[in-house]
Each structure stands twice: as C-alpha cells, then as structure tokens.
C-alpha cells in the first residue's frame, strides 16, 4: 500500500499534475474487485482486460514482500510469472505501447522507473504463466481461466494486425513501428503466445482427468485472413464476455499508440470458453 501511494504521487510529480490528485482515478486490481461475492468477483476478474487496456498509465507495484497466506516472498519475479499479471500488461501495451508503463519495486520516491521498451517480450507469453485454478487442478470449477482470455486477446491482436496493414491514422511512424515490433514477436512465437490447445487437469466424480482443450485453435489464422480480405469483423456473442471484446473503437492512450476505428470479435467454429462458446467469424 505504501509503495502504491508513493508511486502515484511520484507519477503525478513527473507529469505536473495537481498534487491533491483530485482529478486522478486509480484502479487497483484487488481493492476494485468485489471479494465477498464469488459470482460478482469472477465477473470482475473477467473484465481485467478491459480495465488494463483502458488505463492511460500502468504502474506495476511489486516490492519485495511476504505473501499473506503462503508466506512466500513476492517480488517482480513472482509477479511476472502469474498469467493474469502478464495478461494485464499485454492488454495495456497492445493498445497503448509501453511508454506509459512503470515499475515500482521499492517504497521510495526514486523507485518509480519506466519499463524497458522490450519489457513486453516475456509478458506476451501469457498462457505460460502460473494460475491458481491450475494449481488447484480446477476443483469445483468447470473451466480454466486461460479460456476467458481468448476473446479479448484475439480482439487486441486483430486491432494490431489491422493497424499494421492499413497504417495508423495521423501517420505516427513511431507508433506504427511499435505495432510492427509486437507483430514480429508474435509471428516468431505464435504457437507459444496463442496456443491452439492446452492440457487441463479436472476432477470429475473424485477422479483426476487430464484432457486436451481447444484454446485458440485456428482463430488467429482466420482473423488474419478476414483482415487481409478486407472484411470487417464484429463481435457476435451469445454470452456475457468481457467488455473489451465489445468495443466499437480502439482506444488510444497517452502515446496515441493505436488510433484506428474498428470493431472486432469472433462468432460457427465451436470454441469452449470460461463463459460460453464462440463461433467462426461472421461477415458483416
């Protein structure tokens, strides 16, 4: 908590904001997610991608500290290993770049540092991150948290791919370079970044079951084919997905990373997700 307060004040100082912070709105993942109602909590967690991609600034607060329950040491390394932490970073950086991303690994005012330009490289491997649901082998759960990220990450990828293909409004060469850097890394490690399937451990009637579950399948190829063909793509969902998959525009952050009007989504290939099923792309 102390590190978070210091980080916000330092960010305000660096940007010349009013020291009272009266016009600053801070979203903190734990404090801003309902904790007492499990159903509401899960819905809020499914919306993390929307919050992360909509933020103008993104501060990773990860000083060395002891885990309240496990008593393990938590630091930037443990933060980077968690899937949801990687997902938050990717959702923000795909839409806004890394210019507005900072690290706060200490509790002093001088400990707020801008992330390196290549900081996203490890974070892009979202689905190799650690998950509590997997550690518990999905006992009492019908799906893995990995499945809930297919739609928002697919949509964000579509935005990047289309921006690189058609250019960014305003001729922002630096932003276009950043977009292409993301895409080059994704193209080089597509099977790792967007796995077609994954191994899921479940418990059914007291029996441990290991099964291969469809994750992205061929959705990335279909997304690229749709954009290459000049077709629009829209969200046609029959489930309550995260709001980031229903956006009618690509939000641009402080760096005008991407400014490109587009709607995105997926709707006849059957894809199992944590909140329902998706179909193949639909013409509009």
Number of C-alpha atoms within 10 A of each C-alpha: 8 9 18 19 13 19 27 18 17 19 18 16 13 9 9 9 15 12 12 9 12 8 9 11 8 12 12 11 14 9 8 12 18 16 13 8 9 10 10 13 14 14 16 18 20 21 19 23 25 20 19 22 26 19 21 16 18 23 21 21 21 20 19 15 11 12 11 9 6 8 9 11 13 16 16 15 11 14 18 19 18 18 20 23 18 22 24 20 25 26 26 25 26 23 26 30 25 24 18 18 21 20 19 24 19 18 19 13 17 11 17 22 16 17 17 12 12 11 14 19 13 15 25 24 22 26 22 17 19 18 17 12 17 16 10 12 18 17 16 11 13 12 21 20 23 22 20 21 24 21 23 26 21 19 24 23 22 22 25 23 20 21 22 19 13 11 19 21 13 9 9 15 12 12 21 20 13 21 26 17 15 21 18 12 14 18 11 10 14 15 14 14 19 22 20 16 14 15 11 16 21 22 15 11 6 8 8 12 12 12 12 10 19 17 21 24 17 14 21 18 10 14 24 15 12 18 17 13 9 10 13 15 21 21 20 17 16 12 11 11 21 22 14 26 25 20 17 13 14 23 18 18 21 12 16 17 26 26 21 19 13 16 18 26 26 23 19 11 14 13 20 18 23 17 18 16 15 22 17 17 21 16 10 7
